[in-house]
């Protein structure tokens, strides 16, 4: 199982650039890029910071993805 | 006392100890090799180190101005470093072990101090490469 996220969607919804989001949650822009690509799973602290920034619950942004789920879509 | 002030004092202490111990080490080595260690040499040594620190500080200020409030290091950078050093550690442990076995099989019973210096330089190079990789991909 892996973790997928909707950061890109929420970022677009709030009209934020990757750099602005990075500034808000105090990480590098490369980390935001990796998160959006799904190549990096954030710490619980960072996940909560991102959720808090978008004023939603963590599970609204991050969810578990079962193996092979995406391949069928 | 604020945390920021404490960190500044700590950094100054670290640099102070570093400069002091390096100067002492240089004094011991230069005195042993040449027999005299003048004040001029000491000033030159300390001055060079201070200049190096000053330039590094200037570069960090310039970078901070460019990047704004975005940090240069975060949890992902630390994770990359941790993974790199874990693999480097395995490599060094296994490599050193193999090297010692090969030396033993070649009937080598002693290692020159100079060779240990070379080995330590190799370790430093591994650390430097790690820092460079993290800087590039972090």
N, CA and C atoms of all chains as a GROMACS GRO file, in nm:
protein
  633
    1UNK      N    1   0.083  -0.121   0.000
    1UNK     CA    2   0.000   0.000   0.000
    1UNK      C    3   0.086   0.125   0.000
    2UNK      N    4   0.040   0.226  -0.070
    2UNK     CA    5   0.114   0.352  -0.074
    2UNK      C    6   0.018   0.465  -0.034
    3UNK      N    7   0.073   0.581  -0.018
    3UNK     CA    8  -0.013   0.696   0.018
    3UNK      C    9  -0.021   0.791  -0.101
    4UNK      N   10  -0.142   0.823  -0.138
    4UNK     CA   11  -0.156   0.924  -0.245
    4UNK      C   12  -0.217   1.051  -0.185
    5UNK      N   13  -0.200   1.160  -0.257
    5UNK     CA   14  -0.250   1.287  -0.200
    5UNK      C   15  -0.311   1.378  -0.306
    6UNK      N   16  -0.388   1.474  -0.256
    6UNK     CA   17  -0.454   1.571  -0.344
    6UNK      C   18  -0.394   1.711  -0.330
    7UNK      N   19  -0.268   1.715  -0.297
    7UNK     CA   20  -0.205   1.846  -0.273
    7UNK      C   21  -0.218   1.938  -0.394
    8UNK      N   22  -0.194   1.881  -0.511
    8UNK     CA   23  -0.199   1.962  -0.634
    8UNK      C   24  -0.339   2.025  -0.651
    9UNK      N   25  -0.442   1.944  -0.622
    9UNK     CA   26  -0.581   1.991  -0.638
    9UNK      C   27  -0.609   2.106  -0.541
   10UNK      N   28  -0.572   2.083  -0.415
   10UNK     CA   29  -0.598   2.187  -0.313
   10UNK      C   30  -0.514   2.312  -0.337
   11UNK      N   31  -0.393   2.290  -0.386
   11UNK     CA   32  -0.305   2.404  -0.414
   11UNK      C   33  -0.367   2.491  -0.524
   12UNK      N   34  -0.421   2.422  -0.625
   12UNK     CA   35  -0.486   2.495  -0.735
   12UNK      C   36  -0.611   2.566  -0.685
   13UNK      N   37  -0.684   2.498  -0.597
   13UNK     CA   38  -0.808   2.555  -0.542
   13UNK      C   39  -0.780   2.685  -0.466
   14UNK      N   40  -0.670   2.686  -0.394
   14UNK     CA   41  -0.633   2.805  -0.316
   14UNK      C   42  -0.546   2.903  -0.395
   15UNK      N   43  -0.515   2.866  -0.518
   15UNK     CA   44  -0.434   2.953  -0.603
   15UNK      C   45  -0.293   2.976  -0.553
   16UNK      N   46  -0.234   2.870  -0.498
   16UNK     CA   47  -0.098   2.883  -0.443
   16UNK      C   48   0.004   2.821  -0.539
   17UNK      N   49   0.122   2.881  -0.541
   17UNK     CA   50   0.230   2.819  -0.618
   17UNK      C   51   0.300   2.719  -0.526
   18UNK      N   52   0.382   2.634  -0.585
   18UNK     CA   53   0.456   2.537  -0.504
   18UNK      C   54   0.546   2.609  -0.403
   19UNK      N   55   0.603   2.719  -0.447
   19UNK     CA   56   0.692   2.796  -0.361
   19UNK      C   57   0.617   2.855  -0.242
   20UNK      N   58   0.499   2.907  -0.270
   20UNK     CA   59   0.419   2.966  -0.161
   20UNK      C   60   0.378   2.862  -0.058
   21UNK      N   61   0.338   2.745  -0.108
   21UNK     CA   62   0.300   2.637  -0.015
   21UNK      C   63   0.421   2.592   0.066
   22UNK      N   64   0.536   2.583  -0.002
   22UNK     CA   65   0.660   2.544   0.067
   22UNK      C   66   0.691   2.640   0.180
   23UNK      N   67   0.673   2.769   0.152
   23UNK     CA   68   0.697   2.872   0.252
   23UNK      C   69   0.603   2.855   0.371
   24UNK      N   70   0.476   2.830   0.341
   24UNK     CA   71   0.375   2.819   0.446
   24UNK      C   72   0.397   2.699   0.539
   25UNK      N   73   0.440   2.588   0.480
   25UNK     CA   74   0.459   2.469   0.565
   25UNK      C   75   0.606   2.446   0.602
   26UNK      N   76   0.688   2.543   0.566
   26UNK     CA   77   0.829   2.544   0.605
   26UNK      C   78   0.910   2.423   0.555
   27UNK      N   79   0.896   2.395   0.426
   27UNK     CA   80   0.979   2.292   0.363
   27UNK      C   81   1.036   2.349   0.234
   28UNK      N   82   1.122   2.271   0.168
   28UNK     CA   83   1.178   2.319   0.040
   28UNK      C   84   1.077   2.295  -0.072
   29UNK      N   85   1.097   2.366  -0.183
   29UNK     CA   86   1.004   2.351  -0.296
   29UNK      C   87   1.016   2.210  -0.356
   30UNK      N   88   1.138   2.155  -0.348
   30UNK     CA   89   1.160   2.019  -0.401
   30UNK      C   90   1.074   1.917  -0.327
   31UNK      N   91   1.052   1.942  -0.198
   31UNK     CA   92   0.969   1.850  -0.119
   31UNK      C   93   0.824   1.854  -0.168
   32UNK      N   94   0.775   1.973  -0.198
   32UNK     CA   95   0.638   1.987  -0.249
   32UNK      C   96   0.627   1.916  -0.385
   33UNK      N   97   0.730   1.934  -0.469
   33UNK     CA   98   0.730   1.868  -0.600
   33UNK      C   99   0.725   1.715  -0.581
   34UNK      N  100   0.809   1.663  -0.491
   34UNK     CA  101   0.812   1.518  -0.466
   34UNK      C  102   0.679   1.469  -0.411
   35UNK      N  103   0.618   1.549  -0.323
   35UNK     CA  104   0.488   1.510  -0.267
   35UNK      C  105   0.383   1.500  -0.377
   36UNK      N  106   0.381   1.600  -0.463
   36UNK     CA  107   0.281   1.602  -0.570
   36UNK      C  108   0.302   1.488  -0.669
   37UNK      N  109   0.430   1.453  -0.690
   37UNK     CA  110   0.459   1.342  -0.782
   37UNK      C  111   0.429   1.207  -0.715
   38UNK      N  112   0.416   1.210  -0.582
   38UNK     CA  113   0.389   1.086  -0.508
   38UNK      C  114   0.514   1.008  -0.479
   39UNK      N  115   0.631   1.070  -0.498
   39UNK     CA  116   0.755   0.997  -0.474
   39UNK      C  117   0.805   1.013  -0.331
   40UNK      N  118   0.736   1.093  -0.253
   40UNK     CA  119   0.777   1.109  -0.113
   40UNK      C  120   0.655   1.106  -0.022
   41UNK      N  121   0.665   1.027   0.085
   41UNK     CA  122   0.557   1.020   0.183
   41UNK      C  123   0.597   1.110   0.300
   42UNK      N  124   0.517   1.211   0.331
   42UNK     CA  125   0.558   1.307   0.435
   42UNK      C  126   0.545   1.250   0.576
   43UNK      N  127   0.610   1.317   0.669
   43UNK     CA  128   0.595   1.279   0.810
   43UNK      C  129   0.454   1.319   0.853
   44UNK      N  130   0.410   1.266   0.966
   44UNK     CA  131   0.276   1.299   1.016
   44UNK      C  132   0.266   1.450   1.042
   45UNK      N  133   0.377   1.505   1.093
   45UNK     CA  134   0.379   1.649   1.124
   45UNK      C  135   0.356   1.733   0.998
   46UNK      N  136   0.429   1.697   0.892
   46UNK     CA  137   0.416   1.773   0.768
   46UNK      C  138   0.276   1.755   0.707
   47UNK      N  139   0.225   1.631   0.713
   47UNK     CA  140   0.091   1.604   0.659
   47UNK      C  141  -0.013   1.690   0.733
   48UNK      N  142   0.001   1.698   0.864
   48UNK     CA  143  -0.095   1.777   0.943
   48UNK      C  144  -0.080   1.927   0.915
   49UNK      N  145   0.044   1.970   0.895
   49UNK     CA  146   0.068   2.111   0.862
   49UNK      C  147   0.000   2.146   0.730
   50UNK      N  148   0.015   2.057   0.632
   50UNK     CA  149  -0.044   2.082   0.500
   50UNK      C  150  -0.197   2.085   0.511
   51UNK      N  151  -0.251   1.988   0.584
   51UNK     CA  152  -0.398   1.982   0.602
   51UNK      C  153  -0.448   2.108   0.673
   52UNK      N  154  -0.374   2.149   0.775
   52UNK     CA  155  -0.412   2.268   0.852
   52UNK      C  156  -0.408   2.392   0.761
   53UNK      N  157  -0.309   2.395   0.674
   53UNK     CA  158  -0.296   2.508   0.583
   53UNK      C  159  -0.416   2.520   0.488
   54UNK      N  160  -0.469   2.403   0.446
   54UNK     CA  161  -0.585   2.404   0.357
   54UNK      C  162  -0.718   2.397   0.435
   55UNK      N  163  -0.707   2.398   0.567
   55UNK     CA  164  -0.823   2.397   0.657
   55UNK      C  165  -0.916   2.276   0.631
   56UNK      N  166  -0.855   2.161   0.613
   56UNK     CA  167  -0.932   2.038   0.598
   56UNK      C  168  -0.868   1.929   0.684
   57UNK      N  169  -0.938   1.814   0.698
   57UNK     CA  170  -0.881   1.704   0.776
   57UNK      C  171  -0.770   1.636   0.693
   58UNK      N  172  -0.678   1.572   0.764
   58UNK     CA  173  -0.563   1.509   0.696
   58UNK      C  174  -0.611   1.408   0.591
   59UNK      N  175  -0.716   1.330   0.627
   59UNK     CA  176  -0.762   1.224   0.534
   59UNK      C  177  -0.828   1.280   0.409
   60UNK      N  178  -0.857   1.410   0.410
   60UNK     CA  179  -0.912   1.473   0.288
   60UNK      C  180  -0.801   1.487   0.182
   61UNK      N  181  -0.680   1.504   0.231
   61UNK     CA  182  -0.566   1.524   0.140
   61UNK      C  183  -0.488   1.394   0.117
   62UNK      N  184  -0.466   1.322   0.225
   62UNK     CA  185  -0.388   1.198   0.212
   62UNK      C  186  -0.477   1.076   0.231
   63UNK      N  187  -0.459   0.977   0.146
   63UNK     CA  188  -0.532   0.851   0.165
   63UNK      C  189  -0.448   0.733   0.121
   64UNK      N  190  -0.482   0.617   0.176
   64UNK     CA  191  -0.408   0.495   0.141
   64UNK      C  192  -0.450   0.445   0.004
   65UNK      N  193  -0.352   0.403  -0.073
   65UNK     CA  194  -0.384   0.349  -0.204
   65UNK      C  195  -0.337   0.204  -0.206
   66UNK      N  196  -0.433   0.112  -0.232
   66UNK     CA  197  -0.394  -0.030  -0.236
   66UNK      C  198  -0.319  -0.057  -0.366
   67UNK      N  199  -0.227  -0.153  -0.361
   67UNK     CA  200  -0.147  -0.187  -0.480
   67UNK      C  201  -0.236  -0.232  -0.596
   68UNK      N  202  -0.210  -0.180  -0.712
   68UNK     CA  203  -0.285  -0.222  -0.830
   68UNK      C  204  -0.414  -0.145  -0.850
   69UNK      N  205  -0.448  -0.059  -0.751
   69UNK     CA  206  -0.574   0.017  -0.759
   69UNK      C  207  -0.572   0.112  -0.878
   70UNK      N  208  -0.456   0.175  -0.897
   70UNK     CA  209  -0.444   0.276  -1.002
   70UNK      C  210  -0.436   0.215  -1.142
   71UNK      N  211  -0.377   0.093  -1.146
   71UNK     CA  212  -0.356   0.030  -1.276
   71UNK      C  213  -0.488  -0.005  -1.344
   72UNK      N  214  -0.593  -0.032  -1.262
   72UNK     CA  215  -0.723  -0.069  -1.319
   72UNK      C  216  -0.799   0.051  -1.373
   73UNK      N  217  -0.762   0.169  -1.320
   73UNK     CA  218  -0.835   0.289  -1.360
   73UNK      C  219  -0.796   0.336  -1.501
   74UNK      N  220   1.680   3.397   2.802
   74UNK     CA  221   1.755   3.407   2.676
   74UNK      C  222   1.678   3.335   2.564
   75UNK      N  223   1.665   3.402   2.450
   75UNK     CA  224   1.587   3.341   2.340
   75UNK      C  225   1.666   3.228   2.274
   76UNK      N  226   1.591   3.140   2.205
   76UNK     CA  227   1.654   3.025   2.139
   76UNK      C  228   1.754   3.070   2.033
   77UNK      N  229   1.715   3.176   1.960
   77UNK     CA  230   1.800   3.227   1.853
   77UNK      C  231   1.936   3.272   1.907
   78UNK      N  232   1.931   3.340   2.023
   78UNK     CA  233   2.054   3.389   2.086
   78UNK      C  234   2.140   3.272   2.133
   79UNK      N  235   2.072   3.169   2.188
   79UNK     CA  236   2.144   3.050   2.235
   79UNK      C  237   2.216   2.982   2.118
   80UNK      N  238   2.146   2.972   2.005
   80UNK     CA  239   2.206   2.909   1.886
   80UNK      C  240   2.327   2.988   1.840
   81UNK      N  241   2.313   3.124   1.840
   81UNK     CA  242   2.425   3.209   1.797
   81UNK      C  243   2.546   3.188   1.887
   82UNK      N  244   2.521   3.184   2.020
   82UNK     CA  245   2.631   3.163   2.115
   82UNK      C  246   2.696   3.027   2.091
   83UNK      N  247   2.613   2.925   2.067
   83UNK     CA  248   2.663   2.790   2.042
   83UNK      C  249   2.751   2.786   1.917
   84UNK      N  250   2.702   2.852   1.810
   84UNK     CA  251   2.780   2.855   1.685
   84UNK      C  252   2.915   2.924   1.707
   85UNK      N  253   2.912   3.038   1.780
   85UNK     CA  254   3.037   3.111   1.809
   85UNK      C  255   3.132   3.022   1.888
   86UNK      N  256   3.077   2.948   1.986
   86UNK     CA  257   3.161   2.858   2.067
   86UNK      C  258   3.225   2.749   1.981
   87UNK      N  259   3.142   2.691   1.892
   87UNK     CA  260   3.193   2.584   1.804
   87UNK      C  261   3.306   2.636   1.717
   88UNK      N  262   3.283   2.755   1.656
   88UNK     CA  263   3.388   2.813   1.571
   88UNK      C  264   3.512   2.848   1.653
   89UNK      N  265   3.491   2.899   1.773
   89UNK     CA  266   3.602   2.935   1.862
   89UNK      C  267   3.687   2.813   1.894
   90UNK      N  268   3.620   2.705   1.933
   90UNK     CA  269   3.691   2.581   1.968
   90UNK      C  270   3.764   2.526   1.844
   91UNK      N  271   3.694   2.533   1.729
   91UNK     CA  272   3.752   2.481   1.605
   91UNK      C  273   3.879   2.559   1.568
   92UNK      N  274   3.870   2.692   1.570
   92UNK     CA  275   3.986   2.775   1.534
   92UNK      C  276   4.099   2.754   1.635
   93UNK      N  277   4.063   2.750   1.764
   93UNK     CA  278   4.162   2.732   1.870
   93UNK      C  279   4.236   2.599   1.855
   94UNK      N  280   4.158   2.491   1.837
   94UNK     CA  281   4.222   2.359   1.830
   94UNK      C  282   4.304   2.343   1.703
   95UNK      N  283   4.254   2.399   1.591
   95UNK     CA  284   4.332   2.389   1.466
   95UNK      C  285   4.463   2.467   1.476
   96UNK      N  286   4.457   2.586   1.540
   96UNK     CA  287   4.579   2.665   1.556
   96UNK      C  288   4.679   2.591   1.644
   97UNK      N  289   4.626   2.529   1.750
   97UNK     CA  290   4.712   2.451   1.841
   97UNK      C  291   4.777   2.335   1.767
   98UNK      N  292   4.695   2.268   1.687
   98UNK     CA  293   4.745   2.154   1.609
   98UNK      C  294   4.854   2.201   1.512
   99UNK      N  295   4.826   2.315   1.445
   99UNK     CA  296   4.922   2.370   1.350
   99UNK      C  297   5.051   2.406   1.422
  100UNK      N  298   5.038   2.463   1.544
  100UNK     CA  299   5.157   2.503   1.623
  100UNK      C  300   5.243   2.379   1.653
  101UNK      N  301   5.174   2.272   1.697
  101UNK     CA  302   5.248   2.149   1.730
  101UNK      C  303   5.320   2.095   1.607
  102UNK      N  304   5.246   2.087   1.494
  102UNK     CA  305   5.306   2.029   1.372
  102UNK      C  306   5.419   2.117   1.318
  103UNK      N  307   5.393   2.251   1.310
  103UNK     CA  308   5.496   2.342   1.255
  103UNK      C  309   5.619   2.345   1.345
  104UNK      N  310   5.597   2.348   1.478
  104UNK     CA  311   5.711   2.349   1.571
  104UNK      C  312   5.792   2.221   1.556
  105UNK      N  313   5.723   2.110   1.539
  105UNK     CA  314   5.792   1.980   1.526
  105UNK      C  315   5.873   1.975   1.395
  106UNK      N  316   5.813   2.029   1.290
  106UNK     CA  317   5.879   2.018   1.158
  106UNK      C  318   5.988   2.123   1.137
  107UNK      N  319   5.958   2.249   1.177
  107UNK     CA  320   6.054   2.356   1.146
  107UNK      C  321   6.127   2.410   1.270
  108UNK      N  322   6.070   2.388   1.384
  108UNK     CA  323   6.137   2.435   1.506
  108UNK      C  324   6.092   2.570   1.556
  109UNK      N  325   6.029   2.652   1.471
  109UNK     CA  326   5.977   2.781   1.523
  109UNK      C  327   5.837   2.811   1.470
  110UNK      N  328   5.759   2.867   1.557
  110UNK     CA  329   5.621   2.903   1.523
  110UNK      C  330   5.601   3.049   1.564
  111UNK      N  331   5.607   3.138   1.466
  111UNK     CA  332   5.602   3.281   1.499
  111UNK      C  333   5.458   3.331   1.513
  112UNK      N  334   5.446   3.449   1.571
  112UNK     CA  335   5.314   3.512   1.588
  112UNK      C  336   5.252   3.538   1.449
  113UNK      N  337   5.340   3.575   1.354
  113UNK     CA  338   5.294   3.603   1.218
  113UNK      C  339   5.223   3.483   1.157
  114UNK      N  340   5.279   3.366   1.178
  114UNK     CA  341   5.218   3.242   1.125
  114UNK      C  342   5.081   3.221   1.190
  115UNK      N  343   5.078   3.243   1.322
  115UNK     CA  344   4.951   3.225   1.396
  115UNK      C  345   4.845   3.321   1.343
  116UNK      N  346   4.884   3.448   1.323
  116UNK     CA  347   4.789   3.549   1.272
  116UNK      C  348   4.740   3.510   1.133
  117UNK      N  349   4.835   3.462   1.052
  117UNK     CA  350   4.801   3.420   0.915
  117UNK      C  351   4.699   3.305   0.918
  118UNK      N  352   4.724   3.208   1.007
  118UNK     CA  353   4.635   3.092   1.018
  118UNK      C  354   4.495   3.134   1.063
  119UNK      N  355   4.491   3.210   1.173
  119UNK     CA  356   4.362   3.250   1.230
  119UNK      C  357   4.288   3.342   1.132
  120UNK      N  358   4.365   3.433   1.071
  120UNK     CA  359   4.305   3.527   0.975
  120UNK      C  360   4.242   3.454   0.857
  121UNK      N  361   4.313   3.353   0.805
  121UNK     CA  362   4.261   3.276   0.691
  121UNK      C  363   4.131   3.206   0.730
  122UNK      N  364   4.131   3.146   0.850
  122UNK     CA  365   4.010   3.075   0.895
  122UNK      C  366   3.893   3.172   0.911
  123UNK      N  367   3.922   3.287   0.973
  123UNK     CA  368   3.816   3.387   0.995
  123UNK      C  369   3.762   3.438   0.861
  124UNK      N  370   3.854   3.457   0.766
  124UNK     CA  371   3.813   3.503   0.632
  124UNK      C  372   3.722   3.400   0.565
  125UNK      N  373   3.759   3.273   0.580
  125UNK     CA  374   3.678   3.164   0.525
  125UNK      C  375   3.538   3.164   0.584
  126UNK      N  376   3.530   3.179   0.717
  126UNK     CA  377   3.400   3.181   0.786
  126UNK      C  378   3.319   3.302   0.739
  127UNK      N  379   3.388   3.417   0.725
  127UNK     CA  380   3.320   3.539   0.683
  127UNK      C  381   3.259   3.523   0.543
  128UNK      N  382   3.337   3.464   0.452
  128UNK     CA  383   3.286   3.445   0.314
  128UNK      C  384   3.169   3.347   0.312
  129UNK      N  385   3.179   3.239   0.392
  129UNK     CA  386   3.068   3.142   0.400
  129UNK      C  387   2.942   3.212   0.451
  130UNK      N  388   2.961   3.301   0.549
  130UNK     CA  389   2.848   3.375   0.607
  130UNK      C  390   2.785   3.466   0.501
  131UNK      N  391   2.873   3.532   0.424
  131UNK     CA  392   2.822   3.621   0.317
  131UNK      C  393   2.741   3.543   0.214
  132UNK      N  394   2.793   3.426   0.175
  132UNK     CA  395   2.723   3.341   0.077
  132UNK      C  396   2.588   3.297   0.133
  133UNK      N  397   2.584   3.260   0.262
  133UNK     CA  398   2.458   3.213   0.321
  133UNK      C  399   2.355   3.326   0.326
  134UNK      N  400   2.402   3.451   0.353
  134UNK     CA  401   2.311   3.567   0.355
  134UNK      C  402   2.254   3.590   0.216
  135UNK      N  403   2.342   3.578   0.114
  135UNK     CA  404   2.300   3.600  -0.024
  135UNK      C  405   2.195   3.495  -0.064
  136UNK      N  406   2.219   3.369  -0.025
  136UNK     CA  407   2.125   3.262  -0.057
  136UNK      C  408   1.992   3.285   0.013
  137UNK      N  409   1.998   3.330   0.138
  137UNK     CA  410   1.876   3.356   0.216
  137UNK      C  411   1.794   3.464   0.147
  138UNK      N  412   1.864   3.565   0.096
  138UNK     CA  413   1.796   3.674   0.026
  138UNK      C  414   1.728   3.626  -0.100
  139UNK      N  415   1.793   3.530  -0.170
  139UNK     CA  416   1.737   3.475  -0.294
  139UNK      C  417   1.616   3.388  -0.265
  140UNK      N  418   1.628   3.298  -0.165
  140UNK     CA  419   1.523   3.200  -0.137
  140UNK      C  420   1.410   3.253  -0.050
  141UNK      N  421   1.430   3.366   0.013
  141UNK     CA  422   1.328   3.421   0.102
  141UNK      C  423   1.316   3.335   0.227
  142UNK      N  424   1.190   3.302   0.264
  142UNK     CA  425   1.169   3.226   0.388
  142UNK      C  426   1.174   3.075   0.368
  143UNK      N  427   1.196   3.031   0.246
  143UNK     CA  428   1.198   2.886   0.221
  143UNK      C  429   1.326   2.827   0.282
  144UNK      N  430   1.310   2.724   0.366
  144UNK     CA  431   1.431   2.667   0.426
  144UNK      C  432   1.514   2.590   0.325
  145UNK      N  433   1.644   2.578   0.354
  145UNK     CA  434   1.732   2.504   0.263
  145UNK      C  435   1.730   2.356   0.295
  146UNK      N  436   1.695   2.325   0.420
  146UNK     CA  437   1.695   2.186   0.466
  146UNK      C  438   1.560   2.155   0.529
  147UNK      N  439   1.506   2.038   0.502
  147UNK     CA  440   1.382   1.996   0.569
  147UNK      C  441   1.387   1.846   0.596
  148UNK      N  442   1.274   1.789   0.636
  148UNK     CA  443   1.274   1.647   0.676
  148UNK      C  444   1.317   1.554   0.562
  149UNK      N  445   1.284   1.592   0.437
  149UNK     CA  446   1.319   1.508   0.323
  149UNK      C  447   1.471   1.507   0.302
  150UNK      N  448   1.533   1.624   0.316
  150UNK     CA  449   1.678   1.634   0.301
  150UNK      C  450   1.748   1.544   0.404
  151UNK      N  451   1.695   1.549   0.528
  151UNK     CA  452   1.756   1.470   0.635
  151UNK      C  453   1.739   1.320   0.606
  152UNK      N  454   1.622   1.284   0.552
  152UNK     CA  455   1.597   1.145   0.517
  152UNK      C  456   1.693   1.097   0.407
  153UNK      N  457   1.714   1.183   0.306
  153UNK     CA  458   1.806   1.148   0.196
  153UNK      C  459   1.947   1.128   0.253
  154UNK      N  460   1.988   1.222   0.340
  154UNK     CA  461   2.121   1.213   0.402
  154UNK      C  462   2.134   1.085   0.483
  155UNK      N  463   2.027   1.055   0.561
  155UNK     CA  464   2.028   0.937   0.648
  155UNK      C  465   2.045   0.811   0.562
  156UNK      N  466   1.970   0.801   0.454
  156UNK     CA  467   1.980   0.684   0.365
  156UNK      C  468   2.118   0.675   0.303
  157UNK      N  469   2.169   0.792   0.258
  157UNK     CA  470   2.301   0.793   0.195
  157UNK      C  471   2.406   0.742   0.292
  158UNK      N  472   2.404   0.797   0.415
  158UNK     CA  473   2.507   0.758   0.512
  158UNK      C  474   2.491   0.613   0.556
  159UNK      N  475   2.368   0.562   0.555
  159UNK     CA  476   2.347   0.422   0.588
  159UNK      C  477   2.418   0.334   0.485
  160UNK      N  478   2.398   0.364   0.356
  160UNK     CA  479   2.463   0.287   0.250
  160UNK      C  480   2.614   0.306   0.251
  161UNK      N  481   2.656   0.432   0.276
  161UNK     CA  482   2.800   0.459   0.282
  161UNK      C  483   2.863   0.380   0.397
  162UNK      N  484   2.791   0.372   0.508
  162UNK     CA  485   2.840   0.298   0.625
  162UNK      C  486   2.858   0.150   0.591
  163UNK      N  487   2.757   0.091   0.526
  163UNK     CA  488   2.765  -0.050   0.485
  163UNK      C  489   2.884  -0.071   0.393
  164UNK      N  490   2.896   0.020   0.296
  164UNK     CA  491   3.004   0.010   0.198
  164UNK      C  492   3.141   0.014   0.266
  165UNK      N  493   3.154   0.111   0.360
  165UNK     CA  494   3.283   0.127   0.428
  165UNK      C  495   3.313   0.006   0.516
  166UNK      N  496   3.212  -0.041   0.588
  166UNK     CA  497   3.233  -0.156   0.677
  166UNK      C  498   3.274  -0.279   0.598
  167UNK      N  499   3.195  -0.309   0.494
  167UNK     CA  500   3.224  -0.429   0.414
  167UNK      C  501   3.356  -0.412   0.337
  168UNK      N  502   3.373  -0.293   0.277
  168UNK     CA  503   3.495  -0.264   0.201
  168UNK      C  504   3.619  -0.272   0.288
  169UNK      N  505   3.613  -0.211   0.409
  169UNK     CA  506   3.729  -0.212   0.498
  169UNK      C  507   3.760  -0.355   0.542
  170UNK      N  508   3.654  -0.429   0.572
  170UNK     CA  509   3.672  -0.569   0.614
  170UNK      C  510   3.741  -0.650   0.506
  171UNK      N  511   3.690  -0.635   0.384
  171UNK     CA  512   3.748  -0.708   0.270
  171UNK      C  513   3.894  -0.668   0.249
  172UNK      N  514   3.918  -0.536   0.261
  172UNK     CA  515   4.052  -0.483   0.241
  172UNK      C  516   4.149  -0.544   0.344
  173UNK      N  517   4.104  -0.552   0.469
  173UNK     CA  518   4.188  -0.609   0.576
  173UNK      C  519   4.215  -0.757   0.549
  174UNK      N  520   4.112  -0.828   0.504
  174UNK     CA  521   4.130  -0.972   0.474
  174UNK      C  522   4.232  -0.990   0.361
  175UNK      N  523   4.218  -0.905   0.257
  175UNK     CA  524   4.313  -0.913   0.144
  175UNK      C  525   4.455  -0.884   0.192
  176UNK      N  526   4.468  -0.780   0.277
  176UNK     CA  527   4.601  -0.746   0.330
  176UNK      C  528   4.657  -0.862   0.412
  177UNK      N  529   4.569  -0.925   0.491
  177UNK     CA  530   4.612  -1.038   0.575
  177UNK      C  531   4.661  -1.153   0.486
  178UNK      N  532   4.584  -1.179   0.380
  178UNK     CA  533   4.622  -1.287   0.287
  178UNK      C  534   4.751  -1.256   0.213
  179UNK      N  535   4.780  -1.125   0.200
  179UNK     CA  536   4.904  -1.085   0.133
  179UNK      C  537   5.021  -1.078   0.231
  180UNK      N  538   4.997  -1.126   0.355
  180UNK     CA  539   5.100  -1.128   0.460
  180UNK      C  540   5.144  -0.989   0.506
  181UNK      N  541   5.055  -0.892   0.493
  181UNK     CA  542   5.087  -0.758   0.544
  181UNK      C  543   5.052  -0.755   0.693
  182UNK      N  544   5.147  -0.718   0.777
  182UNK     CA  545   5.118  -0.722   0.921
  182UNK      C  546   5.107  -0.583   0.983
  183UNK      N  547   5.162  -0.482   0.917
  183UNK     CA  548   5.153  -0.346   0.972
  183UNK      C  549   5.099  -0.249   0.866
  184UNK      N  550   5.037  -0.141   0.916
  184UNK     CA  551   4.988  -0.038   0.825
  184UNK      C  552   5.058   0.092   0.858
  185UNK      N  553   5.110   0.158   0.757
  185UNK     CA  554   5.179   0.286   0.778
  185UNK      C  555   5.078   0.394   0.818
  186UNK      N  556   5.123   0.488   0.900
  186UNK     CA  557   5.034   0.597   0.943
  186UNK      C  558   4.988   0.679   0.822
  187UNK      N  559   5.078   0.696   0.725
  187UNK     CA  560   5.046   0.770   0.603
  187UNK      C  561   4.927   0.708   0.530
  188UNK      N  562   4.923   0.575   0.529
  188UNK     CA  563   4.814   0.504   0.462
  188UNK      C  564   4.682   0.529   0.535
  189UNK      N  565   4.691   0.539   0.668
  189UNK     CA  566   4.569   0.568   0.746
  189UNK      C  567   4.517   0.708   0.713
  190UNK      N  568   4.612   0.802   0.690
  190UNK     CA  569   4.573   0.938   0.650
  190UNK      C  570   4.499   0.933   0.517
  191UNK      N  571   4.552   0.852   0.424
  191UNK     CA  572   4.488   0.837   0.292
  191UNK      C  573   4.348   0.779   0.310
  192UNK      N  574   4.338   0.679   0.398
  192UNK     CA  575   4.208   0.614   0.423
  192UNK      C  576   4.108   0.717   0.479
  193UNK      N  577   4.158   0.799   0.574
  193UNK     CA  578   4.069   0.900   0.633
  193UNK      C  579   4.025   1.002   0.528
  194UNK      N  580   4.117   1.035   0.438
  194UNK     CA  581   4.083   1.128   0.330
  194UNK      C  582   3.970   1.070   0.244
  195UNK      N  583   3.978   0.939   0.219
  195UNK     CA  584   3.875   0.869   0.143
  195UNK      C  585   3.739   0.881   0.215
  196UNK      N  586   3.741   0.867   0.348
  196UNK     CA  587   3.616   0.880   0.426
  196UNK      C  588   3.560   1.022   0.414
  197UNK      N  589   3.649   1.121   0.420
  197UNK     CA  590   3.605   1.261   0.407
  197UNK      C  591   3.543   1.285   0.270
  198UNK      N  592   3.606   1.224   0.167
  198UNK     CA  593   3.553   1.239   0.031
  198UNK      C  594   3.411   1.182   0.024
  199UNK      N  595   3.389   1.067   0.088
  199UNK     CA  596   3.254   1.007   0.088
  199UNK      C  597   3.153   1.102   0.153
  200UNK      N  598   3.191   1.162   0.265
  200UNK     CA  599   3.102   1.258   0.333
  200UNK      C  600   3.074   1.378   0.242
  201UNK      N  601   3.180   1.428   0.177
  201UNK     CA  602   3.165   1.545   0.090
  201UNK      C  603   3.074   1.513  -0.028
  202UNK      N  604   3.091   1.393  -0.087
  202UNK     CA  605   3.006   1.354  -0.201
  202UNK      C  606   2.859   1.348  -0.154
  203UNK      N  607   2.838   1.293  -0.034
  203UNK     CA  608   2.702   1.285   0.023
  203UNK      C  609   2.639   1.422   0.034
  204UNK      N  610   2.715   1.516   0.089
  204UNK     CA  611   2.663   1.652   0.106
  204UNK      C  612   2.631   1.715  -0.030
  205UNK      N  613   2.718   1.689  -0.128
  205UNK     CA  614   2.698   1.743  -0.263
  205UNK      C  615   2.573   1.685  -0.327
  206UNK      N  616   2.554   1.554  -0.314
  206UNK     CA  617   2.435   1.489  -0.373
  206UNK      C  618   2.308   1.546  -0.311
  207UNK      N  619   2.308   1.558  -0.178
  207UNK     CA  620   2.189   1.610  -0.109
  207UNK      C  621   2.160   1.753  -0.152
  208UNK      N  622   2.267   1.830  -0.168
  208UNK     CA  623   2.251   1.970  -0.212
  208UNK      C  624   2.187   1.975  -0.350
  209UNK      N  625   2.229   1.882  -0.438
  209UNK     CA  626   2.180   1.882  -0.575
  209UNK      C  627   2.036   1.832  -0.585
  210UNK      N  628   2.006   1.720  -0.515
  210UNK     CA  629   1.872   1.664  -0.531
  210UNK      C  630   1.776   1.707  -0.420
  211UNK      N  631   1.832   1.762  -0.311
  211UNK     CA  632   1.746   1.807  -0.199
  211UNK      C  633   1.687   1.935  -0.237
   0.00000   0.00000   0.00000
